[in-house]
Amino acid sequence: MSDRDGFGDGLSNDGAPDFIPPRAPRGRRTGVILPGGGQDADTVVLDSAKAAPRRSSIIKVRLRFKEIQRSKEKLTSHVTREEFQEAYCELCTRPDVYFLLVQLSKDRECLDPQDLRLFLETEQGLSLATTEGCCELLKRYEPSVQGQEIGILGLDGFSRYLQSTECQLLDPEHLGVCQDMNMPLCHYYISTSYRSYLLDDQVHGRADLGGLIKALQSGCRCVELGVTDGPEGEPLLGVDYGLDIPRHHHHHHHQHNAPVTIRSALEVVNKYAFLTSQYPLLVYLCHRCSPSQQRTMAHHLKKVFGPRLYTPGALPVSLGGRATTLPSPEQLKGRILMVGKKLLPEQDGSDGEVSEEDEEIGGGGPLAGRRMTIPGEEELGAVLVVPPPSQPRKLRLHKELSDLMAIARTSSRTFYAQRTSHKQAQQQSPPSSPSSPNTPMAPELPYWTLCSLGEGEAGRLTTESPEDLVMFTKRTLTRVRPSSVRLDSSNPNPQGYWKGGLQLVALNQQTPGAMLDLHRGRFSQNGGCGYVLRPTVMRDEVSYFSAHTQGCVPGVPPQTLRIKVISAHNLPKPLGSGAKGEVIDPYVVLELHGVPADCAEQRTRTAAQNQDDPLFDETFEFQVNMPELALLRFVVLDDDYIGDDFIGQYSLAFECLQPGYRNVPLLGMMGDLLPHTSLFVHVAITNRPGGGKAQRRGLSVRRVGRRGREYVVLRHTGMKMVDEAFKPAGGLLKEATDLREDAQSTVSSFKELCGLPTVAKLKQCIQSLATRLQSPEGTMGATMVLKEGYPCLEAVANLSEPTRKLLAAYGTMITAQKQLIESADAVQERIAQVQREGMDFHEELPRLGEKEGLKGRKLSKAVESFTWNITVLKGQTDLLRGAKIDSLDALRQLALACEACGLISSSPSSTSSSSNFSTAELHYSSHPLSGRRSSTQGNGRI
């Protein structure tokens, strides 16, 4: 009986299957008429090429048929059914998947439910996989009826599973909303578009509603509308820069296009506002309209939006001197908030005067008078002189329109005024700022505000005042707009502003490229709803974070990311490369974007002359200090001596990565999915021991004794009472670090003695141990016994010296896990108590500093040290809590693995231990968060 056509009764005596599931009858499944008499080879070639699930080259198919005929010394061009099936299976079999299947099945070329469960647990990170679930998965993906009946997953079924949505790189949890949506709006990054209604360029492009529709359909939650006076009293969509700003040379091309009224734009916004996301939409309004047309616009807003239009009076808001905290996205579901200029409440009459920022309307700002190269035209030498700022513009604002603005639009003066107020509160004289000379103290505004910054000014603030900017954004929405010199509507790098805490980074959604790819990657998480929680250190009232950190962030567990790029599939030729020939030379670039310490780029070798299915099989390692801010981008390029052409890309947030063997769908330049085009990768994420750079020794992390261990320390503030309050934390932080590091290092040592890398799962270690413990007669040399609920291994036979060392390492690991689990809560509570006592001094810092004689920069440094200490204490409690959850999960894995490998004794004397196993398993399973996910405690996961 052959491997492919024999059908036995399932499993043989030794547990190996009697047969391998036959390759599915692809011809019948895909509707292709398999070749019979009278058909020549060319007909078969065309049919098989159309039937192939991937884009196989007709030339490749024809050559394969000729090779088969030549090997059989046939003189005819006719192809038999057997020859067709042979060629088809060979051409459609992915070698990377085949070799993986052979490795997993121990050369059997198929997986039974137990093999599949082991694969899901050890490689795919599904620690709660069950045998019943594996049987269901097998029936879902195995195409052959015989394989389904007997419970075997063959090559076709395994390939279908790996190409399914279950094996995509994006965590399926993020296909829906999975973050806490009950925090204030300022705690979220918000997907923002910039002048999406303009075509051609952002300065003088004609207005069109198509771009606005695409922005809303892509999930943007903040869109901009520029409005100017129109004929017959009807406002128009567009931006009027006045006569002092010279017109672009091609503006006359569009003078005959029909104008777009603001009412039609509002109707489009109302129609598409909540089709992609139900969370609130911010409409950013810029206008230079007369009071009469402003009144018309106000009527349109109320008429078109109706009850969807949110005004501050719609919910109970107490405006006692300053605006209360912004509402949450959950509170504002289905509502539209207008953002624009707003009159002060004490303003009398039907209209009033407000100032319009020059930067917002295209001129002036800190770049005024500079000669700047036009982006994208550097090689042409085209230079643009930024127009100087004119006199502050005054705009007559109608009260009826002002009352509809839920959020007031302000300029950077708000930031400088708040910073000056904060410095003066610390009794520090405000330093002179080159862009804000003689900035007056601004009164607290009695409504919510959104601060709008230009690209250049925002970049300077993230460089010069990163801590002040993060502090400012904890209460205030802040928006960044592209520079007015970007005549080609190009985009800045949004990551540079996200790391500074800025919530709304406005991008030209009509301009494809790497910057827009990063934007899509950021907002592909959390169900694509347009709102993504900012990192915890940017939300806590007292926390320390700098956008330019070069090392570990206090309280944030660093990670090590290992990616193995295995292969690519069905790569299309780059657009516009028809003259380059039939063959492409692809390679893959991996980009990591984040804080400066995380930014890195690596690439594979070029798969020369390898056409559309290249094999790479290369592994890369990245150090990630701030996982919540990191973005990973895959780019596939065609290597060419003239210039590397773009083939496809995929970007996603680090928090969305799934471990294991994953399918990476590739997107085209415009963000559209490339059909059947993907990368095949393996992902492993591990906590980095000690918080420093990973140190490798072979396949394992080097063990560092306590003497060489680095401990986080608190800073001296110079205030005696505050330092005395923080003093008890020194020993507690050392104890917490030792608990975590001892538990992690003992696990690494055990894995190393098992001959496995640190990324291996504990179940793999137990399997390796079980093979050494098994005697030739099949009995086990050790038995698992539950001692106080912990799975310990006791020797029941004479063992070799290496095996005894391995059992000793297992016992040391269990002891370290026990010590961590039983001590974590007490240490964590004592650290939290020190943190609470330290926070009692928060409001008294200026007075205490004055008492100690601290002024100016010394006082500012003392406050910074205090903030650092609070952040470290809170972070260490979170790390210890996460480490305890990891240890509980590790014990659960060990108990289940010992049971699966037969290390639980079935003798009557061990009945009590066996009966307690279900209790222990339930105890360990009660902590679903494990591994990397535990590091996101307090980060908004539901």
Rosetta blueprint (number, residue, H / E / L):
1 M L
2 S L
3 D L
4 R L
5 D L
6 G L
7 F L
8 G L
9 D L
10 G L
11 L E
12 S L
13 N L
14 D L
15 G L
16 A L
17 P E
18 D L
19 F L
20 I L
21 P L
22 P L
23 R L
24 A L
25 P L
26 R H
27 G H
28 R H
29 R H
30 T H
31 G L
32 V L
33 I L
34 L L
35 P L
36 G L
37 G L
38 G L
39 Q L
40 D L
41 A H
42 D H
43 T H
44 V H
45 V H
46 L H
47 D H
48 S H
49 A H
50 K H
51 A H
52 A L
53 P L
54 R L
55 R L
56 S L
57 S L
58 I H
59 I H
60 K H
61 V H
62 R H
63 L H
64 R H
65 F H
66 K H
67 E H
68 I H
69 Q H
70 R H
71 S H
72 K L
73 E L
74 K L
75 L L
76 T L
77 S L
78 H L
79 V L
80 T L
81 R H
82 E H
83 E H
84 F H
85 Q H
86 E H
87 A H
88 Y H
89 C H
90 E H
91 L H
92 C H
93 T L
94 R L
95 P H
96 D H
97 V H
98 Y H
99 F H
100 L H
101 L H
102 V H
103 Q H
104 L H
105 S L
106 K L
107 D L
108 R L
109 E L
110 C L
111 L E
112 D L
113 P H
114 Q H
115 D H
116 L H
117 R H
118 L H
119 F H
120 L H
121 E H
122 T H
123 E L
124 Q L
125 G L
126 L L
127 S L
128 L L
129 A L
130 T L
131 T H
132 E H
133 G H
134 C H
135 C H
136 E H
137 L H
138 L H
139 K H
140 R H
141 Y H
142 E L
143 P L
144 S L
145 V H
146 Q H
147 G H
148 Q H
149 E H
150 I H
151 G L
152 I L
153 L E
154 G L
155 L H
156 D H
157 G H
158 F H
159 S H
160 R H
161 Y H
162 L H
163 Q L
164 S L
165 T H
166 E H
167 C H
168 Q E
169 L L
170 L E
171 D L
172 P H
173 E H
174 H H
175 L H
176 G L
177 V L
178 C L
179 Q E
180 D L
181 M L
182 N L
183 M L
184 P L
185 L H
186 C H
187 H H
188 Y E
189 Y E
190 I E
191 S L
192 T E
193 S E
194 Y L
195 R L
196 S L
197 Y L
198 L E
199 L L
200 D L
201 D L
202 Q L
203 V L
204 H L
205 G L
206 R L
207 A E
208 D L
209 L H
210 G H
211 G H
212 L H
213 I H
214 K H
215 A H
216 L H
217 Q H
218 S L
219 G L
220 C L
221 R L
222 C E
223 V E
224 E E
225 L E
226 G E
227 V E
228 T E
229 D L
230 G L
231 P H
232 E H
233 G H
234 E L
235 P L
236 L E
237 L E
238 G L
239 V L
240 D L
241 Y L
242 G L
243 L L
244 D L
245 I L
246 P L
247 R L
248 H L
249 H L
250 H L
251 H H
252 H H
253 H H
254 H H
255 Q L
256 H L
257 N L
258 A L
259 P L
260 V L
261 T E
262 I H
263 R H
264 S H
265 A H
266 L H
267 E H
268 V H
269 V H
270 N H
271 K H
272 Y H
273 A L
274 F L
275 L L
276 T L
277 S L
278 Q L
279 Y L
280 P L
281 L E
282 L E
283 V E
284 Y E
285 L E
286 C E
287 H E
288 R L
289 C L
290 S L
291 P H
292 S H
293 Q H
294 Q H
295 R H
296 T H
297 M H
298 A H
299 H H
300 H H
301 L H
302 K H
303 K H
304 V H
305 F H
306 G H
307 P H
308 R H
309 L E
310 Y E
311 T L
312 P H
313 G H
314 A H
315 L L
316 P L
317 V L
318 S L
319 L L
320 G L
321 G L
322 R L
323 A L
324 T L
325 T L
326 L L
327 P L
328 S L
329 P L
330 E L
331 Q L
332 L L
333 K L
334 G L
335 R L
336 I E
337 L E
338 M E
339 V E
340 G E
341 K L
342 K L
343 L L
344 L L
345 P L
346 E L
347 Q L
348 D L
349 G L
350 S L
351 D E
352 G E
353 E E
354 V E
355 S E
356 E E
357 E L
358 D H
359 E H
360 E H
361 I H
362 G L
363 G L
364 G L
365 G L
366 P L
367 L L
368 A L
369 G L
370 R L
371 R E
372 M E
373 T E
374 I L
375 P L
376 G L
377 E L
378 E H
379 E H
380 L H
381 G L
382 A L
383 V E
384 L E
385 V E
386 V L
387 P L
388 P L
389 P L
390 S L
391 Q L
392 P L
393 R E
394 K E
395 L E
396 R E
397 L E
398 H E
399 K H
400 E H
401 L H
402 S H
403 D L
404 L L
405 M E
406 A E
407 I E
408 A E
409 R E
410 T E
411 S L
412 S L
413 R H
414 T H
415 F H
416 Y H
417 A H
418 Q H
419 R H
420 T H
421 S H
422 H H
423 K H
424 Q H
425 A H
426 Q L
427 Q L
428 Q L
429 S L
430 P L
431 P L
432 S L
433 S L
434 P L
435 S L
436 S L
437 P L
438 N L
439 T L
440 P L
441 M L
442 A L
443 P L
444 E L
445 L L
446 P L
447 Y L
448 W L
449 T E
450 L E
451 C E
452 S E
453 L E
454 G E
455 E H
456 G H
457 E H
458 A H
459 G H
460 R H
461 L H
462 T H
463 T H
464 E H
465 S L
466 P H
467 E H
468 D H
469 L H
470 V H
471 M H
472 F H
473 T H
474 K L
475 R L
476 T L
477 L E
478 T E
479 R E
480 V E
481 R E
482 P L
483 S L
484 S L
485 V L
486 R L
487 L L
488 D L
489 S L
490 S L
491 N L
492 P L
493 N L
494 P L
495 Q H
496 G H
497 Y H
498 W H
499 K L
500 G L
501 G L
502 L L
503 Q L
504 L E
505 V E
506 A E
507 L E
508 N L
509 Q L
510 Q L
511 T L
512 P L
513 G L
514 A H
515 M H
516 L H
517 D H
518 L H
519 H H
520 R H
521 G H
522 R H
523 F H
524 S L
525 Q L
526 N H
527 G H
528 G H
529 C L
530 G L
531 Y E
532 V E
533 L E
534 R L
535 P L
536 T H
537 V H
538 M H
539 R L
540 D L
541 E L
542 V L
543 S L
544 Y L
545 F L
546 S L
547 A L
548 H L
549 T L
550 Q L
551 G L
552 C L
553 V L
554 P L
555 G L
556 V L
557 P L
558 P L
559 Q E
560 T E
561 L E
562 R E
563 I E
564 K E
565 V E
566 I E
567 S E
568 A E
569 H E
570 N L
571 L L
572 P L
573 K L
574 P L
575 L L
576 G L
577 S L
578 G H
579 A H
580 K H
581 G L
582 E L
583 V L
584 I L
585 D L
586 P E
587 Y E
588 V E
589 V E
590 L E
591 E E
592 L E
593 H E
594 G L
595 V L
596 P L
597 A L
598 D L
599 C L
600 A E
601 E E
602 Q E
603 R E
604 T L
605 R L
606 T L
607 A L
608 A L
609 Q L
610 N L
611 Q L
612 D L
613 D L
614 P L
615 L E
616 F E
617 D E
618 E E
619 T E
620 F E
621 E E
622 F E
623 Q E
624 V E
625 N L
626 M L
627 P H
628 E H
629 L H
630 A L
631 L E
632 L E
633 R E
634 F E
635 V E
636 V E
637 L E
638 D E
639 D L
640 D L
641 Y L
642 I L
643 G L
644 D L
645 D E
646 F E
647 I E
648 G E
649 Q E
650 Y E
651 S E
652 L E
653 A E
654 F H
655 E H
656 C H
657 L E
658 Q L
659 P L
660 G E
661 Y E
662 R E
663 N E
664 V E
665 P E
666 L E
667 L E
668 G L
669 M L
670 M L
671 G L
672 D L
673 L E
674 L E
675 P E
676 H E
677 T E
678 S E
679 L E
680 F E
681 V E
682 H E
683 V E
684 A E
685 I E
686 T E
687 N E
688 R L
689 P H
690 G H
691 G H
692 G L
693 K L
694 A L
695 Q L
696 R E
697 R E
698 G L
699 L L
700 S E
701 V E
702 R L
703 R L
704 V L
705 G L
706 R H
707 R H
708 G H
709 R L
710 E L
711 Y L
712 V L
713 V L
714 L L
715 R L
716 H L
717 T L
718 G L
719 M L
720 K H
721 M H
722 V H
723 D H
724 E H
725 A H
726 F H
727 K L
728 P L
729 A H
730 G H
731 G H
732 L H
733 L H
734 K H
735 E H
736 A H
737 T H
738 D H
739 L H
740 R H
741 E H
742 D H
743 A H
744 Q H
745 S H
746 T H
747 V H
748 S H
749 S H
750 F H
751 K H
752 E H
753 L H
754 C L
755 G L
756 L L
757 P L
758 T L
759 V L
760 A L
761 K L
762 L H
763 K H
764 Q H
765 C H
766 I H
767 Q H
768 S H
769 L H
770 A H
771 T H
772 R H
773 L H
774 Q E
775 S L
776 P L
777 E L
778 G L
779 T L
780 M E
781 G L
782 A E
783 T E
784 M E
785 V E
786 L E
787 K E
788 E L
789 G L
790 Y E
791 P E
792 C E
793 L E
794 E E
795 A E
796 V L
797 A L
798 N L
799 L L
800 S L
801 E H
802 P H
803 T H
804 R H
805 K H
806 L H
807 L H
808 A H
809 A H
810 Y H
811 G H
812 T H
813 M H
814 I H
815 T H
816 A H
817 Q H
818 K H
819 Q H
820 L H
821 I H
822 E H
823 S H
824 A H
825 D H
826 A H
827 V H
828 Q H
829 E H
830 R H
831 I H
832 A H
833 Q H
834 V H
835 Q H
836 R H
837 E H
838 G H
839 M H
840 D L
841 F L
842 H H
843 E H
844 E H
845 L H
846 P H
847 R H
848 L H
849 G H
850 E H
851 K H
852 E L
853 G L
854 L L
855 K L
856 G H
857 R H
858 K H
859 L H
860 S H
861 K H
862 A H
863 V H
864 E H
865 S H
866 F H
867 T H
868 W H
869 N H
870 I H
871 T H
872 V H
873 L H
874 K H
875 G H
876 Q H
877 T H
878 D H
879 L H
880 L H
881 R H
882 G H
883 A H
884 K H
885 I H
886 D H
887 S H
888 L H
889 D H
890 A H
891 L H
892 R H
893 Q H
894 L H
895 A H
896 L H
897 A H
898 C H
899 E H
900 A H
901 C L
902 G L
903 L L
904 I L
905 S L
906 S L
907 S L
908 P H
909 S H
910 S H
911 T H
912 S H
913 S H
914 S H
915 S H
916 N H
917 F H
918 S H
919 T H
920 A H
921 E H
922 L H
923 H H
924 Y H
925 S H
926 S L
927 H L
928 P L
929 L L
930 S L
931 G H
932 R H
933 R H
934 S H
935 S H
936 T H
937 Q L
938 G L
939 N L
940 G L
941 R E
942 I L
